[in-house]
Amino acid sequence: RLLPPPPVSAVLGRPPRARAAMGSETSALSGVPAKPAPVFLHVYDLGRHSEVQTMNSVLNSLGTGAFHCGVEVYGQEFSFNYKPHGTGIFRCRPGNCPGHSYRTSVLMGEVKMTFDQVEELVSAMRPHWPGRSYHILDNNCCAFCDTFCRTIGVGPIPLWTRNLADAGSVVNKAYKAVAGVPLTVRAAVSAIGEEFAAFSCVSGCAAAKTC
């Protein structure tokens, strides 16, 4: 079910432009004939800690980081989080996922599926991504976004966005090396460690709309 990867994606450093209310946009798209539509991967610093944003800037040079991701197609952003019941797939306004700090966007390519076909695909994926199966390292939002992008023909997502396990390893090593370093560095490491240890998107994405 996975399609071949596309050409190298272009990275965009600015937030997505303001959009009208999702409901009016998506209702107008129903039944629109298939034509190429842009697909964006929106990347966020995990959670709201300012220290996480600082540490991600450091980890970025190592090709990793603690990120949340969502895929925008036809003016809607889809992602995956923990839910005690039902699917973990949810949607939100592009570039505005509750509980996370927007960092950048990646243009993944263009999808040739219609709006209705994308909606049908998301519905078909829902039972395969139950909220209780969410895991911060092994089965997270980035894993969902990668699968979703591959399925619609624009994946895989960039490796640096899905290196949470590597970021976790870096943080674990950092924990062992923070004794005696400046307080600001210890705070940054501790903040990311707390996100890895406790963050499950329960509070972070609670305001997002479940599909």
C-alpha positions in Angstrom: 0.0 0.0 0.0 3.0 2.3 0.3 3.9 4.2 -2.9 7.4 5.2 -4.1 8.9 8.3 -2.6 8.7 11.6 -4.5 11.5 14.0 -5.4 13.2 15.7 -2.5 10.7 18.0 -0.7 11.2 21.8 -0.4 11.4 23.2 3.1 9.4 26.4 3.8 10.4 28.5 6.8 7.2 30.6 7.2 3.9 29.7 8.8 1.0 28.8 6.5 -1.1 31.8 5.4 -4.4 32.6 7.2 -7.4 30.7 6.0 -11.1 31.0 6.1 -13.1 28.7 8.5 -12.5 25.1 7.7 -16.1 24.2 7.4 -16.9 26.6 4.6 -13.8 25.6 2.7 -14.2 21.9 2.9 -17.9 21.9 2.1 -17.1 23.9 -1.1 -14.5 21.3 -2.1 -16.8 18.3 -2.0 -17.1 16.7 -5.4 -14.4 18.9 -7.0 -12.8 17.1 -9.9 -9.3 15.7 -9.3 -6.5 18.1 -10.0 -3.1 18.5 -8.3 -3.4 20.0 -4.8 -0.4 21.0 -2.6 0.3 18.9 0.5 2.2 20.4 3.4 3.8 18.8 6.5 3.5 21.3 9.4 6.2 20.8 12.0 5.8 21.9 15.7 8.1 21.9 18.7 6.6 19.3 21.0 4.4 20.9 23.7 4.6 24.5 24.8 7.9 24.6 26.8 10.1 27.4 25.5 13.0 25.3 26.6 12.0 22.6 24.1 12.1 25.2 21.3 15.6 26.1 22.4 16.8 22.5 22.7 15.2 21.7 19.3 17.3 24.4 17.7 20.4 22.6 19.1 19.2 19.1 18.1 18.3 20.4 14.6 22.1 20.5 13.9 22.2 16.8 14.8 19.4 16.0 12.4 16.8 15.3 15.0 14.4 16.9 17.5 11.3 16.5 19.6 8.5 17.4 17.1 4.8 17.1 16.5 3.7 16.9 12.9 0.4 17.2 10.9 -0.4 16.9 7.2 -2.3 19.6 5.4 -4.4 18.7 2.4 -7.4 20.6 1.0 -7.2 23.2 3.8 -7.3 20.6 6.7 -4.5 19.4 8.9 -4.6 15.7 9.9 -2.6 14.1 12.7 -2.6 11.4 15.3 -2.6 11.5 19.1 -3.6 9.5 22.2 -7.3 8.9 22.9 -8.6 6.5 25.5 -11.4 5.5 23.2 -11.9 5.4 19.4 -9.5 6.6 16.7 -6.5 8.8 17.4 -6.7 10.5 14.1 -7.9 14.1 14.4 -8.0 17.3 12.3 -7.3 21.0 13.1 -6.7 24.3 11.4 -3.5 24.2 9.4 -0.5 25.3 11.4 -2.5 25.7 14.5 -2.4 22.4 16.4 -3.5 23.0 20.0 -0.8 22.4 22.6 2.3 22.7 20.3 4.5 25.5 19.1 4.6 26.0 15.3 8.1 25.7 13.8 8.1 25.3 10.1 6.4 23.7 7.1 7.6 21.3 4.4 6.0 21.2 0.9 5.6 17.5 0.3 4.3 17.7 -3.3 0.9 17.5 -4.9 -1.9 15.0 -4.4 -4.0 14.0 -7.4 -6.9 12.6 -5.3 -10.1 14.5 -4.9 -11.3 16.0 -1.6 -13.8 13.2 -1.3 -11.2 10.6 -2.0 -9.0 12.0 0.7 -11.9 12.0 3.2 -12.7 8.4 2.3 -9.0 7.5 2.9 -9.0 9.1 6.3 -12.2 7.3 7.2 -10.6 4.0 6.1 -7.5 4.7 8.2 -9.4 5.5 11.4 -9.8 1.9 12.7 -6.2 1.1 12.0 -5.0 4.0 14.2 -6.8 3.7 17.5 -5.9 6.3 20.1 -4.8 3.7 22.7 -2.1 2.5 20.3 -0.3 5.9 20.4 3.3 5.8 21.8 5.5 8.9 22.0 8.5 7.1 20.3 7.2 4.1 18.4 3.7 4.9 17.1 3.3 8.6 17.2 2.0 11.5 15.1 5.1 11.4 12.9 4.6 7.7 12.1 1.0 8.5 11.1 2.0 11.5 8.9 4.6 9.4 7.2 2.1 6.6 6.4 -0.5 9.1 5.3 1.9 10.9 3.0 3.1 7.7 1.5 -0.4 6.5 0.9 -1.4 9.6 -1.0 1.8 9.5 -3.0 3.9 12.3 -1.5 5.9 10.5 1.2 8.1 9.8 3.0 8.3 12.7 5.4 11.8 14.1 6.1 13.9 11.9 8.3 14.7 14.7 10.7 11.0 15.1 11.7 10.6 11.4 12.7 13.8 10.9 14.7 12.1 11.1 18.0 13.7 7.9 19.2 17.1 9.4 18.3 16.2 12.6 20.1 15.2 10.5 23.1 18.6 8.9 23.1 20.3 12.3 22.9 18.2 13.6 25.8 19.0 10.5 27.9 22.7 11.1 27.3 22.3 14.8 28.1 20.6 13.9 31.4 23.8 12.2 32.5 26.0 15.1 31.5 24.1 18.1 32.9 25.6 18.1 36.4 27.6 21.3 36.8 26.4 23.0 33.6 24.5 26.3 33.5 21.0 26.2 34.9 19.5 27.3 31.5 21.0 24.2 29.8 19.7 21.9 32.6 16.3 23.5 32.3 16.2 22.8 28.6 17.2 19.2 29.0 14.7 18.7 31.8 11.9 20.2 29.8 12.4 17.9 26.9 12.8 14.9 29.3 9.5 15.8 30.9 7.8 15.9 27.5 9.2 12.5 26.6 8.3 11.0 29.9 4.8 12.4 30.3 3.5 13.9 27.1 0.8 11.8 25.4 -1.1 14.6 23.6 -4.0 14.1 26.0 -3.8 17.7 27.2 -1.8 19.0 24.3 -4.2 18.1 21.5 -7.4 17.9 23.5 -9.0 20.8 21.7 -8.4 19.3 18.3 -11.4 17.8 16.4 -11.4 14.0 16.2 -12.1 12.7 12.7 
